[in-house]
Amino acid sequence: MAGLVGFIVGCLMGGMAGAAIFGWIVERFVFRDRPPATRAALTIGVAWLLTGTLAAWGFGRGLDLYWPAALYYVPGCFLYYLLYRRRLERVYVEDADADVFT
């Protein structure tokens, strides 16, 4: 039972860490002109592909790629996507009536 809990927590944390690291790298180069929801989805989607590829290589022990390992990180990446989208929507509020200097 402890192994299962450790595996679940490890997949959540690994997915969030991978999405955060690769998302930060992807965010610097692409998708900067998109609206917040689209930007978050594309950025974390690419980050999940990179994390999944790295996980497939790691779970395959460097010999063969074990592609189902990418699915282990979907819940962590989705949780990070929700947090990232919320942060972007808070920062990029488009309000034409807002006064900048008050």
C-alpha positions as CSV (number, residue, x, y, z in Angstrom):
1,M,0.0,0.0,0.0
2,A,2.8,2.4,0.8
3,G,4.4,1.7,-2.6
4,L,1.2,2.6,-4.4
5,V,0.8,5.8,-2.4
6,G,4.5,6.6,-3.2
7,F,4.0,5.9,-6.9
8,I,0.9,8.1,-7.1
9,V,2.5,11.0,-5.2
10,G,5.7,10.6,-7.3
11,C,3.7,10.7,-10.5
12,L,1.9,13.8,-9.4
13,M,5.0,15.6,-8.3
14,G,7.0,14.4,-11.3
15,G,4.3,15.6,-13.7
16,M,4.1,19.0,-11.9
17,A,7.9,19.4,-11.8
18,G,8.3,18.4,-15.5
19,A,5.5,20.7,-16.5
20,A,7.0,23.6,-14.5
21,I,10.5,23.2,-15.8
22,F,9.7,22.5,-19.5
23,G,6.8,25.0,-19.4
24,W,9.1,27.7,-18.2
25,I,11.5,26.9,-21.1
26,V,8.7,26.7,-23.7
27,E,7.1,29.9,-22.4
28,R,10.2,31.9,-23.1
29,F,10.2,31.2,-26.8
30,V,6.7,30.5,-28.1
31,F,3.0,31.2,-27.5
32,R,3.5,34.6,-26.1
33,D,0.9,36.4,-28.2
34,R,-2.0,34.0,-27.4
35,P,-4.8,34.6,-24.9
36,P,-4.3,33.1,-21.4
37,A,-6.3,29.9,-21.7
38,T,-4.9,29.0,-25.1
39,R,-1.4,29.9,-24.0
40,A,-1.6,27.8,-20.9
41,A,-3.0,24.8,-22.9
42,L,-0.4,24.9,-25.6
43,T,2.5,25.6,-23.2
44,I,1.7,22.8,-20.8
45,G,0.8,20.5,-23.7
46,V,4.3,20.8,-25.2
47,A,5.8,20.5,-21.7
48,W,3.9,17.3,-21.2
49,L,5.2,15.9,-24.5
50,L,8.7,16.7,-23.4
51,T,8.2,15.3,-19.9
52,G,6.5,12.1,-21.4
53,T,9.4,11.6,-23.8
54,L,11.9,11.9,-21.0
55,A,9.8,9.5,-18.8
56,A,9.4,7.0,-21.7
57,W,13.2,6.9,-22.0
58,G,13.7,6.7,-18.3
59,F,11.2,3.9,-17.7
60,G,12.6,2.0,-20.7
61,R,16.0,2.0,-18.9
62,G,17.6,3.7,-21.9
63,L,17.1,0.7,-24.2
64,D,13.5,0.9,-25.6
65,L,11.1,3.7,-25.1
66,Y,8.2,2.8,-22.7
67,W,5.5,5.2,-24.1
68,P,2.8,4.4,-21.5
69,A,5.0,6.0,-18.9
70,A,4.0,9.4,-20.4
71,L,0.4,8.7,-19.2
72,Y,1.7,8.5,-15.6
73,Y,2.3,12.3,-15.7
74,V,-1.0,13.4,-17.1
75,P,-2.7,14.2,-13.7
76,G,0.3,16.2,-12.5
77,C,0.5,18.2,-15.7
78,F,-3.2,18.8,-15.7
79,L,-3.0,20.1,-12.1
80,Y,-0.2,22.4,-13.1
81,Y,-2.1,23.5,-16.2
82,L,-5.0,24.6,-13.9
83,L,-2.7,26.5,-11.7
84,Y,-0.8,28.1,-14.6
85,R,-4.0,29.1,-16.4
86,R,-5.3,30.8,-13.2
87,R,-2.0,32.7,-12.8
88,L,-2.1,33.9,-16.5
89,E,-5.7,35.0,-16.2
90,R,-5.0,37.0,-13.1
91,V,-2.0,38.7,-14.7
92,Y,-3.5,39.4,-18.2
93,V,-6.9,40.9,-17.4
94,E,-8.1,42.9,-20.4
95,D,-10.1,45.7,-19.0
96,A,-10.5,48.7,-21.3
97,D,-12.1,50.8,-18.6
98,A,-9.4,50.3,-16.0
99,D,-7.3,53.4,-15.3
100,V,-3.7,52.6,-15.2
101,F,-2.5,55.4,-13.0
102,T,-4.9,54.9,-10.1
